[in-house]
Every structure is written in structure tokens, then in C-alpha cells.
């Protein structure tokens, strides 16, 4: 990742057997998470941090043996709703750093995202709110 003018707070590669032998690169700046994959055909993805909804971490037995883990980021981004930072070194530190920057970005932008619950309203539910005494059809 060689974007000029971007101050990266963290960079890593996808690792195999604990070694960074991969064409998948990850980076974090103050406001964005970057994912670059490929050698001949390169695909760049980025997510603005305030769009991130959830961050989780998973470490299998083999990942623990090699000191790596997978950090999964779920966002409201249309093109990249889920990004997995696979086999990164010190995954717990990465998750916490990402969480810190996401929270700072949301505070700076004054974004408040509450917990949602999905409620479906049927036509019958809407009819219950109508005052039947004033209905001329009754």
C-alpha cells in the first residue's frame, strides 16, 4: 500500500504459518480501513471507520499456535459490508486499536448509532391506531 499522504496507524499482511507470505495487505488510518488483494490484478477496498457497526475476533487452534487471528469487521458500507482481516499478528491489539479509532471517528462526526430492532407493521397493525368512532364506514 503506497498511498501518498496517508498516515497509517497500522499495517500488516495476511500470514501463512505466522509469516507474511501473501499478496493480501491491510492498513488502518485515522479515518479508514484498507484491504488490498492480488498481485497481477489488484483489488483495493476501504471502509470509512464511522460506518463500522461491529468488530469481532476469532482464533483457531492453529492460529493460536502461530500467534495470529482473524478480526472481522461488519459495516454499513454497500460495497464491503464484511471485511475479514485474516491471520493478522496480535489480533486482540488490532481489534482494540480499530475499536478506539472507530469510536473517536463517531464522536468527532457526532454520529450516534443506537441498537436497532426490526419491527414489521402489517396493515392490520396500522388499522388498530385509527379511531373507529370517527370512521364513516362504521
C-alpha positions in Angstrom: 0.0 0.0 0.0 1.7 3.1 -1.2 -0.9 5.8 -1.0 1.0 9.1 -0.6 -0.1 11.5 2.1 -1.9 8.8 4.2 -0.6 8.4 7.7 -1.1 4.7 8.5 -1.6 3.8 12.2 -1.2 0.1 11.5 -0.2 -2.2 8.6 0.1 -5.9 8.2 -0.3 -8.8 5.7 -2.3 -12.0 5.7 0.1 -14.5 7.2 0.7 -18.2 6.4 2.3 -20.2 9.2 2.9 -17.0 11.0 4.9 -15.5 8.2 3.7 -12.6 5.9 3.9 -14.5 2.7 0.8 -13.2 1.0 -0.5 -10.6 -1.5 -3.2 -9.5 0.9 -2.4 -6.3 2.8 -4.3 -4.5 5.5 -3.8 -0.9 6.7 -5.6 1.5 9.1 -5.5 5.2 9.0 -7.3 7.6 11.3 -10.4 7.5 9.3 -10.3 4.4 7.0 -9.6 0.7 7.0 -7.9 -0.5 3.8 -7.7 -4.0 2.2 -5.6 -4.7 -0.9 -5.6 -8.1 -2.5 -3.8 -9.5 -5.6 -0.6 -9.5 -7.5 -1.3 -9.0 -11.2 -4.9 -7.8 -10.7 -5.1 -5.7 -7.6 -8.3 -5.0 -5.8 -8.5 -2.2 -3.3 -11.3 -1.9 -0.7 -11.7 0.7 2.0 -14.3 1.3 4.7 -14.8 4.7 6.4 -14.5 4.0 10.1 -17.7 5.6 11.2 -19.6 3.1 9.0 -18.3 0.1 11.1 -21.0 -1.5 13.2 -19.3 -4.5 14.8 -15.8 -5.9 15.3 -15.2 -9.4 16.4 -12.1 -11.7 16.7 -11.6 -15.4 16.2 -8.6 -17.5 16.8 -8.5 -21.2 15.9 -6.0 -23.6 17.5 -3.6 -23.3 14.5 -3.9 -19.5 14.6 -3.1 -19.5 18.3 0.0 -21.8 17.7 1.3 -19.3 15.1 0.3 -16.2 17.1 -2.3 -14.9 14.6 -6.0 -14.5 14.4 -8.9 -13.2 12.3 -10.6 -9.8 13.0 -14.0 -9.5 11.3 -15.4 -6.0 10.6 -19.1 -5.6 9.8 -20.1 -2.2 8.3 -22.9 -0.4 6.7 -20.7 0.1 3.6 -22.6 -1.1 0.4 -19.5 -2.5 -1.4 -17.8 -4.0 1.6 -20.3 -4.9 4.3 -18.0 -7.5 5.8 -14.2 -7.5 5.9 -12.1 -10.2 7.4 -8.5 -9.3 8.4 -7.3 -12.9 8.2 -4.2 -14.2 10.1 -3.0 -10.9 11.4 -0.4 -10.7 14.1 -1.6 -9.7 17.6 -5.3 -9.8 16.6 -6.6 -8.6 20.0 -4.4 -5.5 19.8 -5.6 -4.8 16.3 -9.3 -5.2 17.3 -8.8 -2.8 20.2 -7.0 -0.3 18.1 -9.7 -0.5 15.5 -12.4 0.0 18.1 -10.6 3.0 19.5 -10.4 4.7 16.1 -14.0 3.8 15.2 -15.3 5.4 18.5 -13.1 8.5 18.0 -14.4 8.9 14.4 -18.0 8.6 15.5 -17.5 11.1 18.3 -15.7 13.6 16.0 -18.5 13.3 13.4 -21.2 13.4 16.1 -22.7 10.2 14.9 -25.0 8.3 17.3 -26.0 4.8 16.2 -28.3 3.1 18.6 -29.2 -0.5 18.6 -31.9 -1.4 16.1 -34.7 -3.9 16.3 -36.7 -4.9 13.3 -40.4 -4.3 13.6 -42.7 -5.1 10.8 -46.0 -3.3 10.6 -48.8 -5.1 8.9 -51.9 -3.3 7.5 -53.8 -4.8 10.5 -51.4 -3.1 12.9 -51.9 0.2 11.3 -55.7 -0.1 11.4 -55.6 -0.6 15.2 -54.2 3.0 15.5 -57.2 4.5 13.7 -60.0 5.9 15.8 -63.0 3.7 14.8 -65.6 6.2 16.2 -64.7 8.8 13.6 -64.7 6.3 10.7 -67.7 7.0 8.4 -67.7 3.4 7.2 -68.7 2.0 10.6 
